[in-house]
Amino acid sequence: MSKSISMSRRARLWGMKRFPKTYVNLSQVYNSLLWKDEQRGLRGEITPSGLPSVMFYSYYRCGSMFLSRAIRELALANGLQHLDYCSYFVKVTPGKGVSLFDRETLETAFHPEGCYYGTLRRAYPIPAHENYRSVLLLRDPRDCLVSHYFSIRESHTLNNHGNLRARREALATGVDQWVLAHAEEYRRDFLDFHRQLVGKPGVLFLPYEEMVTAFPEFIRKVVEHTGMDGNRSLVDRIVKEADFEVSSENVLSHKRSVKPGNHRKKLNSETVEQLDEALSEVLELFHYR
């Protein structure tokens, strides 16, 4: 995996910054032609069978993109159907993602066998959750907030007009002000993850910090928990190709910084104190005090 930003990514970032509205409109037209499996899944037209279904939960800027790709490779190699409902709603039907909290939709869209669902961005109340093999990946929410700010401001793909409004907000706001303004969102969603998933049957919770410091052991825990061990050479290749080194910080890169505790370098001390107070319950529950 190259540590530099590819020419195609640089061109895409240039287009997003130079012509943001046009980029969003073209992106939505393009995405409307894709995601056919997700549309069929939401209509209840997919009835797979096989291994117990795997669900991958994570939040923004928790390293979810990397791990989701790895789990997707493992899932496909083990005969599972991949369905990414959260990305579908963001890219094709913005504003309708709330339907994933609707019990009737959940009963139609999720099956306990034969599928890999990820990345799921909220602790959705999926019926018979204990019948799935679930993985939850979370990071120190203070580091997430800082990373999220720079991603929205500089490099996050403009998939819809909500993303464009978020970028304009970030460009007009300093990092200290932004993280304090958005801390409540993180507090609420992290508490939901803890209440509904951590310690529940069939759920494996792993911290981001373990992923970036001890990946071979980390991914083998995922494989053992999910039962996706049908291709050992693939597991070995994923371990070999994992790269969490960042030689120098680049705000244009999706992988901007992976160091735990990075928020202390980016925020002034008063902001850190306020953030610690706002997130105190979450920090305590997830052992980030």
PASEBA-1860 file (N, C-alpha, C; in nm, 3 decimals):
! residues 289
1> MSKSISMS> 0.084/-0.119/0.000/0.000/0.000/0.000/0.088/0.125/0.000 ~ 0.070/0.212/-0.096/0.156/0.329/-0.108/0.125/0.430/0.000 ~ 0.233/0.491/0.051/0.216/0.594/0.153/0.185/0.729/0.091 ~ 0.208/0.745/-0.035/0.180/0.871/-0.102/0.037/0.872/-0.155 ~ -0.013/0.991/-0.187/-0.147/1.003/-0.242/-0.140/0.982/-0.392 ~ -0.223/0.894/-0.444/-0.220/0.863/-0.586/-0.262/0.984/-0.669 ~ -0.220/0.981/-0.797/-0.257/1.090/-0.887/-0.408/1.098/-0.906 ~ -0.475/0.982/-0.912/-0.620/0.983/-0.930/-0.690/1.046/-0.810
9> RRARLWGM> -0.639/1.016/-0.689/-0.699/1.075/-0.570/-0.675/1.226/-0.567 ~ -0.554/1.268/-0.606/-0.527/1.412/-0.612/-0.620/1.482/-0.710 ~ -0.644/1.416/-0.825/-0.734/1.475/-0.925/-0.876/1.484/-0.871 ~ -0.919/1.380/-0.798/-1.053/1.382/-0.740/-1.067/1.490/-0.635 ~ -0.966/1.504/-0.550/-0.970/1.609/-0.448/-0.971/1.748/-0.512 ~ -0.895/1.763/-0.621/-0.893/1.892/-0.692/-1.032/1.923/-0.747 ~ -1.097/1.823/-0.806/-1.231/1.844/-0.861/-1.332/1.877/-0.753 ~ -1.322/1.810/-0.638/-1.416/1.837/-0.529/-1.402/1.980/-0.478
17> KRFPKTYV> -1.277/2.027/-0.470/-1.254/2.161/-0.414/-1.283/2.271/-0.516 ~ -1.255/2.243/-0.643/-1.274/2.345/-0.747/-1.420/2.357/-0.788 ~ -1.490/2.244/-0.800/-1.630/2.244/-0.845/-1.715/2.157/-0.752 ~ -1.731/2.194/-0.626/-1.796/2.106/-0.528/-1.941/2.069/-0.562 ~ -2.022/2.165/-0.605/-2.161/2.134/-0.636/-2.172/2.039/-0.754 ~ -2.093/2.066/-0.857/-2.093/1.979/-0.974/-2.049/1.838/-0.936 ~ -1.946/1.829/-0.852/-1.896/1.698/-0.809/-2.006/1.621/-0.737 ~ -2.078/1.688/-0.645/-2.185/1.621/-0.570/-2.293/1.572/-0.665
25> NLSQVYNS> -2.335/1.656/-0.758/-2.442/1.617/-0.850/-2.401/1.499/-0.937 ~ -2.279/1.502/-0.989/-2.232/1.391/-1.072/-2.217/1.263/-0.989 ~ -2.171/1.279/-0.865/-2.155/1.163/-0.777/-2.288/1.096/-0.750 ~ -2.392/1.173/-0.729/-2.522/1.114/-0.698/-2.582/1.045/-0.822 ~ -2.561/1.102/-0.939/-2.607/1.037/-1.062/-2.534/0.904/-1.080 ~ -2.402/0.905/-1.062/-2.321/0.784/-1.078/-2.363/0.677/-0.978 ~ -2.379/0.717/-0.851/-2.412/0.619/-0.748/-2.552/0.562/-0.764 ~ -2.642/0.637/-0.827/-2.778/0.587/-0.847/-2.780/0.465/-0.939
33> LLWKDEQR> -2.673/0.447/-1.016/-2.664/0.333/-1.108/-2.605/0.210/-1.041 ~ -2.554/0.226/-0.920/-2.488/0.117/-0.848/-2.576/0.068/-0.732 ~ -2.517/-0.009/-0.643/-2.581/-0.051/-0.519/-2.708/-0.132/-0.543 ~ -2.710/-0.214/-0.648/-2.828/-0.294/-0.680/-2.854/-0.401/-0.575 ~ -2.747/-0.462/-0.521/-2.767/-0.566/-0.419/-2.833/-0.508/-0.295 ~ -2.790/-0.387/-0.256/-2.850/-0.324/-0.138/-2.998/-0.294/-0.161 ~ -3.031/-0.251/-0.279/-3.171/-0.224/-0.310/-3.254/-0.352/-0.303 ~ -3.200/-0.461/-0.357/-3.269/-0.589/-0.350/-3.280/-0.637/-0.207
41> GLRGEITP> -3.173/-0.618/-0.128/-3.176/-0.660/0.012/-3.283/-0.587/0.091 ~ -3.296/-0.458/0.069/-3.396/-0.379/0.141/-3.539/-0.418/0.102 ~ -3.553/-0.472/-0.018/-3.686/-0.518/-0.062/-3.713/-0.663/-0.018 ~ -3.616/-0.725/0.047/-3.635/-0.862/0.092/-3.618/-0.964/-0.018 ~ -3.544/-0.930/-0.122/-3.527/-1.020/-0.236/-3.401/-1.104/-0.228 ~ -3.325/-1.091/-0.119/-3.206/-1.173/-0.098/-3.230/-1.266/0.020 ~ -3.223/-1.395/-0.002/-3.243/-1.493/0.105/-3.127/-1.592/0.104 ~ -3.010/-1.548/0.150/-2.890/-1.633/0.146/-2.892/-1.740/0.255
49> SGLPSVMF> -2.796/-1.830/0.244/-2.778/-1.933/0.347/-2.630/-1.964/0.357 ~ -2.592/-2.038/0.459/-2.452/-2.073/0.477/-2.404/-2.041/0.617 ~ -2.284/-1.983/0.626/-2.227/-1.946/0.756/-2.315/-1.843/0.826 ~ -2.306/-1.833/0.959/-2.376/-1.725/1.028/-2.332/-1.590/0.971 ~ -2.426/-1.500/0.953/-2.396/-1.368/0.898/-2.305/-1.290/0.993 ~ -2.221/-1.206/0.933/-2.126/-1.124/1.007/-2.168/-0.978/0.995 ~ -2.165/-0.906/1.107/-2.195/-0.763/1.107/-2.074/-0.687/1.162 ~ -2.034/-0.584/1.091/-1.922/-0.502/1.134/-1.971/-0.362/1.167
57> YSYYRCGS> -1.957/-0.325/1.293/-1.997/-0.194/1.343/-1.873/-0.108/1.368 ~ -1.881/0.018/1.330/-1.774/0.111/1.365/-1.825/0.253/1.346 ~ -1.748/0.349/1.397/-1.788/0.489/1.387/-1.690/0.562/1.297 ~ -1.720/0.688/1.270/-1.638/0.767/1.179/-1.496/0.784/1.234 ~ -1.398/0.764/1.144/-1.256/0.784/1.174/-1.202/0.687/1.278 ~ -1.254/0.565/1.276/-1.205/0.461/1.367/-1.123/0.356/1.294 ~ -1.079/0.385/1.172/-1.008/0.285/1.095/-1.101/0.186/1.030 ~ -1.229/0.223/1.020/-1.330/0.130/0.971/-1.312/0.097/0.823
65> MFLSRAIR> -1.263/0.192/0.743/-1.247/0.165/0.601/-1.149/0.052/0.578 ~ -1.037/0.055/0.647/-0.937/-0.050/0.631/-0.992/-0.185/0.675 ~ -1.050/-0.190/0.796/-1.095/-0.319/0.848/-1.214/-0.372/0.769 ~ -1.301/-0.283/0.723/-1.416/-0.328/0.644/-1.371/-0.394/0.515 ~ -1.267/-0.339/0.451/-1.215/-0.402/0.329/-1.157/-0.538/0.358 ~ -1.086/-0.549/0.470/-1.027/-0.678/0.507/-1.137/-0.782/0.535 ~ -1.238/-0.742/0.612/-1.346/-0.835/0.645/-1.425/-0.870/0.518 ~ -1.442/-0.773/0.429/-1.513/-0.799/0.304/-1.440/-0.906/0.222
73> ELALANGL> -1.308/-0.896/0.213/-1.230/-0.999/0.143/-1.251/-1.136/0.206 ~ -1.246/-1.140/0.338/-1.265/-1.266/0.408/-1.406/-1.319/0.385 ~ -1.505/-1.230/0.389/-1.644/-1.271/0.372/-1.668/-1.331/0.234 ~ -1.620/-1.262/0.131/-1.639/-1.312/-0.004/-1.569/-1.446/-0.025 ~ -1.449/-1.459/0.035/-1.374/-1.584/0.023/-1.444/-1.698/0.095 ~ -1.530/-1.665/0.191/-1.604/-1.767/0.266/-1.749/-1.778/0.221 ~ -1.779/-1.720/0.105/-1.911/-1.738/0.045/-2.021/-1.650/0.098 ~ -1.987/-1.541/0.166/-2.089/-1.450/0.218/-2.120/-1.340/0.118
81> QHLDYCSY> -2.244/-1.294/0.117/-2.289/-1.183/0.034/-2.266/-1.053/0.109 ~ -2.198/-0.955/0.046/-2.172/-0.827/0.111/-2.284/-0.729/0.083 ~ -2.338/-0.668/0.190/-2.441/-0.565/0.179/-2.401/-0.448/0.268 ~ -2.388/-0.330/0.208/-2.345/-0.210/0.281/-2.457/-0.108/0.277 ~ -2.554/-0.125/0.366/-2.672/-0.039/0.365/-2.640/0.106/0.400 ~ -2.549/0.128/0.495/-2.519/0.265/0.537/-2.461/0.346/0.421 ~ -2.368/0.288/0.346/-2.312/0.358/0.231/-2.418/0.381/0.124 ~ -2.506/0.285/0.106/-2.614/0.301/0.008/-2.699/0.423/0.042
89> FVKVTPGK> -2.739/0.435/0.167/-2.824/0.548/0.203/-2.750/0.682/0.190 ~ -2.622/0.684/0.227/-2.545/0.807/0.216/-2.527/0.849/0.070 ~ -2.500/0.753/-0.017/-2.462/0.786/-0.154/-2.579/0.790/-0.252 ~ -2.686/0.720/-0.221/-2.797/0.711/-0.317/-2.923/0.781/-0.268 ~ -2.959/0.760/-0.143/-3.082/0.820/-0.090/-3.054/0.892/0.041 ~ -2.978/1.003/0.036/-2.944/1.077/0.159/-3.069/1.117/0.238 ~ -3.059/1.102/0.368/-3.171/1.141/0.453/-3.265/1.027/0.487 ~ -3.253/0.913/0.419/-3.343/0.801/0.444/-3.280/0.691/0.527
97> GVSLFDRE> -3.157/0.713/0.573/-3.089/0.612/0.653/-3.159/0.582/0.784 ~ -3.245/0.672/0.828/-3.318/0.651/0.953/-3.408/0.528/0.945 ~ -3.436/0.482/0.824/-3.521/0.363/0.810/-3.455/0.239/0.868 ~ -3.322/0.244/0.889/-3.254/0.130/0.950/-3.284/0.117/1.100 ~ -3.360/0.211/1.154/-3.408/0.197/1.291/-3.551/0.143/1.293 ~ -3.610/0.122/1.175/-3.747/0.072/1.163/-3.747/-0.080/1.168 ~ -3.822/-0.137/1.260/-3.818/-0.282/1.282/-3.862/-0.359/1.158 ~ -3.963/-0.311/1.089/-4.009/-0.381/0.970/-3.900/-0.385/0.862
105> TLETAFHP> -3.830/-0.272/0.844/-3.720/-0.267/0.748/-3.609/-0.364/0.789 ~ -3.575/-0.365/0.917/-3.468/-0.452/0.966/-3.502/-0.599/0.946 ~ -3.626/-0.637/0.971/-3.666/-0.777/0.955/-3.658/-0.822/0.810 ~ -3.678/-0.727/0.718/-3.670/-0.759/0.576/-3.527/-0.761/0.525 ~ -3.445/-0.666/0.574/-3.313/-0.640/0.515/-3.201/-0.726/0.572 ~ -3.220/-0.784/0.690/-3.112/-0.859/0.755/-3.150/-1.007/0.768 ~ -3.049/-1.093/0.742/-3.067/-1.238/0.751/-2.954/-1.296/0.835 ~ -2.984/-1.387/0.926/-2.881/-1.440/1.016/-2.783/-1.537/0.951
113> EGCYYGTL> -2.801/-1.567/0.822/-2.709/-1.657/0.754/-2.668/-1.599/0.618 ~ -2.540/-1.620/0.582/-2.496/-1.598/0.446/-2.460/-1.457/0.404 ~ -2.455/-1.361/0.497/-2.427/-1.222/0.458/-2.319/-1.158/0.544 ~ -2.253/-1.061/0.485/-2.166/-0.971/0.561/-2.224/-0.831/0.550 ~ -2.262/-0.773/0.664/-2.320/-0.639/0.669/-2.218/-0.542/0.727 ~ -2.175/-0.448/0.647/-2.079/-0.352/0.701/-2.042/-0.248/0.597 ~ -2.004/-0.130/0.645/-1.989/-0.095/0.784/-2.120/-0.035/0.837 ~ -2.163/-0.080/0.956/-2.282/-0.027/1.021/-2.239/0.085/1.115
121> RRAYPIPA> -2.296/0.205/1.095/-2.249/0.324/1.166/-2.325/0.356/1.294 ~ -2.428/0.281/1.323/-2.503/0.300/1.446/-2.535/0.162/1.505 ~ -2.575/0.161/1.632/-2.614/0.036/1.697/-2.761/0.009/1.666 ~ -2.787/-0.034/1.544/-2.924/-0.056/1.500/-2.988/-0.173/1.576 ~ -3.117/-0.163/1.608/-3.185/-0.268/1.686/-3.225/-0.387/1.600 ~ -3.128/-0.460/1.548/-3.153/-0.571/1.457/-3.210/-0.689/1.534 ~ -3.324/-0.742/1.490/-3.388/-0.854/1.562/-3.297/-0.977/1.567 ~ -3.308/-1.053/1.674/-3.231/-1.178/1.693/-3.081/-1.153/1.674
129> HENYRSVL> -3.034/-1.045/1.731/-2.895/-1.003/1.712/-2.795/-1.109/1.756 ~ -2.833/-1.188/1.855/-2.741/-1.290/1.908/-2.712/-1.400/1.806 ~ -2.789/-1.409/1.700/-2.766/-1.511/1.598/-2.660/-1.472/1.496 ~ -2.612/-1.348/1.504/-2.509/-1.299/1.412/-2.373/-1.301/1.481 ~ -2.266/-1.299/1.402/-2.131/-1.280/1.455/-2.094/-1.134/1.431 ~ -2.091/-1.054/1.536/-2.070/-0.910/1.522/-1.933/-0.868/1.571 ~ -1.874/-0.772/1.501/-1.747/-0.712/1.540/-1.770/-0.563/1.555 ~ -1.726/-0.507/1.667/-1.737/-0.364/1.695/-1.597/-0.306/1.710
137> LLRDPRDC> -1.566/-0.206/1.628/-1.435/-0.138/1.632/-1.458/0.009/1.668 ~ -1.399/0.052/1.779/-1.410/0.192/1.821/-1.274/0.245/1.863 ~ -1.264/0.377/1.863/-1.139/0.448/1.891/-1.166/0.554/1.998 ~ -1.063/0.601/2.061/-1.078/0.713/2.155/-1.159/0.823/2.085 ~ -1.278/0.857/2.136/-1.363/0.953/2.066/-1.300/1.090/2.049 ~ -1.205/1.126/2.135/-1.138/1.255/2.120/-1.049/1.255/1.996 ~ -0.979/1.144/1.972/-0.899/1.132/1.850/-0.990/1.127/1.727 ~ -1.104/1.057/1.741/-1.200/1.050/1.630/-1.247/1.189/1.590
145> LVSHYFSI> -1.283/1.270/1.686/-1.335/1.403/1.658/-1.234/1.488/1.583 ~ -1.110/1.486/1.628/-1.006/1.564/1.561/-0.984/1.513/1.419 ~ -0.974/1.381/1.403/-0.954/1.324/1.271/-1.073/1.353/1.180 ~ -1.193/1.347/1.235/-1.314/1.373/1.157/-1.316/1.516/1.105 ~ -1.274/1.609/1.188/-1.270/1.751/1.146/-1.181/1.770/1.024 ~ -1.059/1.717/1.029/-0.966/1.736/0.918/-1.012/1.660/0.794 ~ -1.076/1.543/0.813/-1.127/1.468/0.700/-1.239/1.544/0.630 ~ -1.334/1.594/0.706/-1.445/1.669/0.646/-1.393/1.793/0.575
153> RESHTLNN> -1.298/1.860/0.637/-1.248/1.986/0.582/-1.166/1.967/0.455 ~ -1.089/1.857/0.449/-0.989/1.847/0.343/-1.009/1.732/0.244 ~ -1.052/1.615/0.290/-1.037/1.498/0.203/-1.160/1.410/0.187 ~ -1.259/1.423/0.272/-1.374/1.332/0.266/-1.450/1.351/0.135 ~ -1.488/1.240/0.073/-1.560/1.246/-0.053/-1.695/1.315/-0.037 ~ -1.727/1.405/-0.129/-1.854/1.477/-0.126/-1.960/1.391/-0.194 ~ -2.022/1.302/-0.116/-2.121/1.211/-0.172/-2.259/1.273/-0.185 ~ -2.288/1.376/-0.106/-2.419/1.438/-0.110/-2.408/1.582/-0.062
161> HGNLRARR> -2.519/1.655/-0.068/-2.516/1.796/-0.032/-2.497/1.817/0.118 ~ -2.532/1.715/0.199/-2.504/1.724/0.342/-2.354/1.725/0.367 ~ -2.279/1.644/0.293/-2.133/1.645/0.303/-2.076/1.781/0.265 ~ -2.135/1.844/0.163/-2.089/1.975/0.119/-2.114/2.081/0.226 ~ -2.231/2.076/0.290/-2.259/2.171/0.399/-2.164/2.148/0.515 ~ -2.134/2.022/0.545/-2.041/1.991/0.655/-1.903/2.044/0.624 ~ -1.859/2.035/0.499/-1.727/2.088/0.462/-1.723/2.239/0.479 ~ -1.826/2.306/0.437/-1.829/2.452/0.451/-1.826/2.494/0.597
169> EALATGVD> -1.895/2.416/0.681/-1.892/2.445/0.825/-1.751/2.428/0.879 ~ -1.684/2.318/0.842/-1.549/2.292/0.892/-1.450/2.397/0.844 ~ -1.465/2.441/0.719/-1.374/2.543/0.665/-1.391/2.676/0.737 ~ -1.510/2.698/0.790/-1.536/2.826/0.858/-1.515/2.817/1.008 ~ -1.471/2.700/1.057/-1.461/2.677/1.201/-1.324/2.620/1.236 ~ -1.267/2.664/1.345/-1.142/2.607/1.393/-1.165/2.471/1.456 ~ -1.060/2.390/1.468/-1.074/2.255/1.519/-1.125/2.252/1.662 ~ -1.081/2.346/1.747/-1.125/2.346/1.886/-1.275/2.370/1.897
177> QWVLAHAE> -1.324/2.467/1.823/-1.467/2.497/1.826/-1.548/2.381/1.768 ~ -1.496/2.321/1.660/-1.571/2.215/1.592/-1.587/2.092/1.680 ~ -1.480/2.047/1.744/-1.490/1.923/1.823/-1.584/1.941/1.942 ~ -1.585/2.059/2.001/-1.677/2.082/2.113/-1.821/2.086/2.065 ~ -1.843/2.142/1.946/-1.978/2.150/1.891/-2.034/2.012/1.856 ~ -1.946/1.917/1.823/-1.992/1.785/1.778/-1.970/1.674/1.883 ~ -1.921/1.710/1.999/-1.893/1.608/2.101/-2.019/1.534/2.145 ~ -2.132/1.602/2.149/-2.256/1.538/2.195/-2.298/1.426/2.101
185> EYRRDFLD> -2.278/1.442/1.971/-2.311/1.335/1.876/-2.231/1.209/1.909 ~ -2.102/1.228/1.934/-2.016/1.114/1.967/-2.056/1.052/2.100 ~ -2.084/1.136/2.199/-2.125/1.084/2.330/-2.248/0.996/2.317 ~ -2.348/1.045/2.248/-2.474/0.971/2.232/-2.453/0.839/2.160 ~ -2.382/0.843/2.048/-2.368/0.721/1.967/-2.275/0.619/2.032 ~ -2.169/0.665/2.099/-2.080/0.572/2.169/-2.155/0.505/2.285 ~ -2.239/0.579/2.354/-2.317/0.519/2.462/-2.414/0.415/2.407 ~ -2.472/0.441/2.291/-2.560/0.342/2.229/-2.482/0.216/2.194
193> FHRQLVGK> -2.361/0.231/2.139/-2.279/0.114/2.108/-2.252/0.032/2.234 ~ -2.220/0.101/2.342/-2.188/0.029/2.465/-2.311/-0.040/2.522 ~ -2.422/0.031/2.523/-2.544/-0.024/2.583/-2.598/-0.143/2.503 ~ -2.592/-0.137/2.372/-2.658/-0.237/2.290/-2.565/-0.350/2.241 ~ -2.431/-0.325/2.242/-2.342/-0.423/2.182/-2.236/-0.479/2.276 ~ -2.167/-0.393/2.349/-2.053/-0.439/2.429/-2.099/-0.541/2.533 ~ -2.035/-0.656/2.530/-2.067/-0.762/2.626/-2.187/-0.846/2.591 ~ -2.249/-0.819/2.477/-2.369/-0.894/2.438/-2.330/-1.023/2.363
201> PGVLFLPY> -2.416/-1.125/2.364/-2.386/-1.251/2.295/-2.355/-1.229/2.147 ~ -2.249/-1.292/2.101/-2.214/-1.285/1.960/-2.136/-1.162/1.919 ~ -2.101/-1.074/2.013/-2.035/-0.948/1.980/-1.890/-0.950/2.028 ~ -1.798/-0.919/1.939/-1.657/-0.903/1.972/-1.623/-0.754/1.964 ~ -1.587/-0.693/2.076/-1.545/-0.553/2.076/-1.393/-0.546/2.077 ~ -1.338/-0.472/1.982/-1.194/-0.453/1.973/-1.163/-0.304/1.958 ~ -1.063/-0.253/2.029/-1.027/-0.112/2.016/-0.936/-0.087/1.896 ~ -0.955/0.027/1.835/-0.872/0.071/1.722/-0.724/0.068/1.759
209> EEMVTAFP> -0.694/0.108/1.881/-0.554/0.116/1.924/-0.486/-0.021/1.919 ~ -0.562/-0.128/1.941/-0.506/-0.263/1.928/-0.482/-0.296/1.781 ~ -0.571/-0.250/1.693/-0.555/-0.278/1.552/-0.425/-0.220/1.496 ~ -0.393/-0.096/1.535/-0.276/-0.030/1.476/-0.145/-0.066/1.546 ~ -0.153/-0.133/1.660/-0.030/-0.168/1.731/-0.002/-0.318/1.734 ~ -0.104/-0.402/1.713/-0.084/-0.547/1.719/-0.178/-0.614/1.618 ~ -0.163/-0.578/1.490/-0.261/-0.621/1.390/-0.267/-0.772/1.369 ~ -0.156/-0.846/1.363/-0.169/-0.991/1.341/-0.259/-1.060/1.442
217> EFIRKVVE> -0.240/-1.029/1.571/-0.325/-1.088/1.674/-0.468/-1.036/1.661 ~ -0.481/-0.909/1.627/-0.612/-0.844/1.613/-0.696/-0.914/1.506 ~ -0.640/-0.931/1.386/-0.719/-0.987/1.276/-0.749/-1.135/1.300 ~ -0.660/-1.203/1.370/-0.687/-1.344/1.399/-0.800/-1.359/1.501 ~ -0.816/-1.263/1.589/-0.933/-1.262/1.678/-1.061/-1.246/1.597 ~ -1.056/-1.159/1.498/-1.173/-1.136/1.412/-1.208/-1.265/1.337 ~ -1.107/-1.330/1.279/-1.131/-1.452/1.202/-1.187/-1.562/1.291 ~ -1.130/-1.579/1.409/-1.177/-1.684/1.500/-1.321/-1.657/1.543
225> HTGMDGNR> -1.352/-1.531/1.574/-1.486/-1.498/1.622/-1.592/-1.515/1.513 ~ -1.559/-1.474/1.391/-1.658/-1.477/1.283/-1.669/-1.613/1.215 ~ -1.569/-1.699/1.235/-1.569/-1.828/1.168/-1.528/-1.821/1.022 ~ -1.473/-1.707/0.979/-1.433/-1.691/0.839/-1.288/-1.736/0.822 ~ -1.265/-1.864/0.847/-1.130/-1.918/0.844/-1.109/-2.016/0.729 ~ -1.190/-2.004/0.625/-1.183/-2.097/0.514/-1.069/-2.072/0.417 ~ -0.996/-1.962/0.436/-0.885/-1.930/0.345/-0.770/-1.872/0.427 ~ -0.685/-1.958/0.478/-0.576/-1.915/0.566/-0.473/-1.832/0.491
233> SLVDRIVK> -0.451/-1.860/0.363/-0.353/-1.781/0.287/-0.400/-1.637/0.273 ~ -0.531/-1.615/0.264/-0.584/-1.479/0.257/-0.560/-1.405/0.388 ~ -0.580/-1.473/0.499/-0.552/-1.410/0.629/-0.405/-1.369/0.637 ~ -0.317/-1.458/0.593/-0.174/-1.426/0.596/-0.141/-1.307/0.507 ~ -0.207/-1.298/0.391/-0.181/-1.186/0.301/-0.231/-1.054/0.359 ~ -0.348/-1.057/0.423/-0.401/-0.936/0.486/-0.306/-0.887/0.594 ~ -0.253/-0.981/0.672/-0.157/-0.944/0.777/-0.032/-0.883/0.715 ~ 0.017/-0.943/0.609/0.140/-0.897/0.544/0.123/-0.758/0.484
241> EADFEVSS> 0.005/-0.730/0.427/-0.016/-0.604/0.358/-0.062/-0.491/0.450 ~ -0.096/-0.522/0.573/-0.142/-0.418/0.666/-0.031/-0.316/0.688 ~ -0.067/-0.189/0.679/0.032/-0.081/0.691/-0.029/0.033/0.770 ~ 0.016/0.052/0.893/-0.035/0.161/0.976/0.072/0.266/1.004 ~ 0.175/0.267/0.921/0.279/0.369/0.935/0.239/0.494/0.856 ~ 0.257/0.610/0.917/0.237/0.739/0.849/0.364/0.819/0.870 ~ 0.445/0.829/0.764/0.577/0.892/0.779/0.566/1.039/0.811 ~ 0.467/1.107/0.753/0.444/1.248/0.784/0.297/1.276/0.766
249> ENVLSHKR> 0.242/1.362/0.850/0.100/1.389/0.846/0.063/1.469/0.722 ~ -0.044/1.424/0.655/-0.091/1.491/0.534/-0.242/1.504/0.543 ~ -0.293/1.627/0.550/-0.436/1.648/0.569/-0.517/1.601/0.450 ~ -0.453/1.581/0.333/-0.525/1.535/0.215/-0.540/1.384/0.210 ~ -0.467/1.315/0.296/-0.471/1.170/0.297/-0.584/1.120/0.385 ~ -0.650/1.011/0.341/-0.755/0.951/0.425/-0.693/0.900/0.555 ~ -0.574/0.844/0.545/-0.502/0.796/0.662/-0.408/0.908/0.707 ~ -0.463/1.004/0.780/-0.390/1.125/0.814/-0.295/1.103/0.931
257> SVKPGNHR> -0.343/1.039/1.034/-0.261/1.011/1.152/-0.324/0.895/1.227 ~ -0.242/0.799/1.271/-0.296/0.682/1.341/-0.252/0.677/1.487 ~ -0.177/0.773/1.532/-0.122/0.768/1.667/-0.229/0.792/1.772 ~ -0.244/0.700/1.869/-0.336/0.724/1.979/-0.294/0.848/2.057 ~ -0.393/0.926/2.101/-0.366/1.047/2.178/-0.334/1.168/2.094 ~ -0.357/1.160/1.962/-0.323/1.270/1.873/-0.401/1.397/1.903 ~ -0.517/1.383/1.970/-0.599/1.502/1.999/-0.524/1.602/2.087 ~ -0.433/1.553/2.171/-0.360/1.643/2.259/-0.265/1.735/2.183
265> KKLNSETV> -0.224/1.691/2.063/-0.135/1.773/1.981/-0.211/1.879/1.902 ~ -0.338/1.853/1.875/-0.414/1.941/1.788/-0.504/2.040/1.862 ~ -0.535/2.011/1.987/-0.628/2.094/2.062/-0.555/2.168/2.174 ~ -0.605/2.287/2.206/-0.545/2.357/2.319/-0.590/2.291/2.449 ~ -0.518/2.316/2.556/-0.542/2.244/2.682/-0.681/2.268/2.737 ~ -0.734/2.389/2.719/-0.869/2.419/2.768/-0.973/2.334/2.694 ~ -0.953/2.317/2.563/-1.046/2.236/2.485/-1.040/2.091/2.530 ~ -0.920/2.039/2.554/-0.906/1.901/2.600/-0.982/1.881/2.731
273> EQLDEALS> -0.971/1.976/2.821/-1.042/1.967/2.949/-1.192/1.964/2.928 ~ -1.241/2.053/2.842/-1.386/2.057/2.816/-1.433/1.929/2.747 ~ -1.351/1.877/2.657/-1.387/1.755/2.586/-1.388/1.636/2.682 ~ -1.290/1.632/2.772/-1.286/1.525/2.873/-1.413/1.527/2.958 ~ -1.459/1.645/2.992/-1.579/1.657/3.073/-1.703/1.616/2.994 ~ -1.713/1.663/2.870/-1.830/1.632/2.788/-1.842/1.483/2.759 ~ -1.728/1.414/2.748/-1.726/1.273/2.712/-1.690/1.183/2.830 ~ -1.701/1.235/2.951/-1.650/1.163/3.068/-1.709/1.023/3.082
281> EVLELFHY> -1.839/1.007/3.061/-1.900/0.875/3.076/-1.849/0.777/2.971 ~ -1.835/0.824/2.848/-1.784/0.739/2.741/-1.640/0.699/2.768 ~ -1.557/0.795/2.810/-1.416/0.766/2.837/-1.402/0.664/2.949 ~ -1.490/0.672/3.045/-1.487/0.577/3.156/-1.528/0.437/3.110 ~ -1.637/0.428/3.035/-1.688/0.299/2.990/-1.592/0.225/2.899 ~ -1.522/0.302/2.813/-1.431/0.240/2.716/-1.285/0.248/2.761 ~ -1.262/0.285/2.886/-1.130/0.282/2.947/-1.030/0.375/2.878 ~ -1.076/0.497/2.846/-0.988/0.597/2.786/-0.954/0.709/2.884
289> R> -0.985/0.692/3.010/-0.952/0.793/3.109/-0.801/0.804/3.123
END
